[in-house]
Amino acid sequence: MTRAPTVDEAELAVLPAPPGRPRSPEADRAIRDATVELLTRDGYANLTMSGVAAAAGVSTATLYRRWSSKLELVVGVLKARAEERPMPNTGSLAGDCRALVRSQVESVLTTTSGAFMAGLVGELARNPQLADAFRSTLVQPRRRELYELLDRAALRGELRPGLDYDVVADLLYGPFYSRLLFTGQRIDLEMADQLADVVVRAIAAESPPAVRRGGATRRSSP
């Protein structure tokens, strides 16, 4: 005769299973690095989940627990790399623009991101699914962060009124990617500072905001 379960046993039977092991930051880093290396070397079309797993030294099961497809993996890696370079908030329009462009340039000078992006841009034109995911997951959120930067500048009285923020974004990013992808001209910190200065002069308010000193209102020096 089968024994009926006790109340405690019945309750235990419906409890959720204990959570799995937490994700390993070391494995995450190894997967991201392997993905970037293989994308830079072989391109998106030749990238495989098994190849990434082998290069990262993890099992394919570990990889699929994190990302369900190659597309999701690549977009996730791009997003993680962007989050390593947060949008600056220096307290001034000039400082923010300079820090933003310098961050892009330093990424190209110190990592393989230049070759990586060059290879990826070509694939975006051939792969609409990748292009849509790239824009919605990376480009649009990054631009929203830039719009918040510009809103802060506008509240400080530093920004010329009536600006189209998309045009400002194109001014900040366009010359950098033009050199990276098309002209091959130098990309260095001097170029970054010159680009930032040109953009600030184009979008800044005609006169600087007033600064109070000793009870009097004065115009800050240019």
PyMOL commands that set and color helices and strands:
alter all, ss='L'
color gray80, all
select helices_A, chain A and resi 7-13+25-42+49-56+60-66+70-83+93-110+113-126+128-155+165-183+189-203
alter helices_A, ss='H'
color red, helices_A
select strands_A, chain A and resi 210-213+216-219
alter strands_A, ss='S'
color yellow, strands_A
deselect
rebuild
show_as cartoon
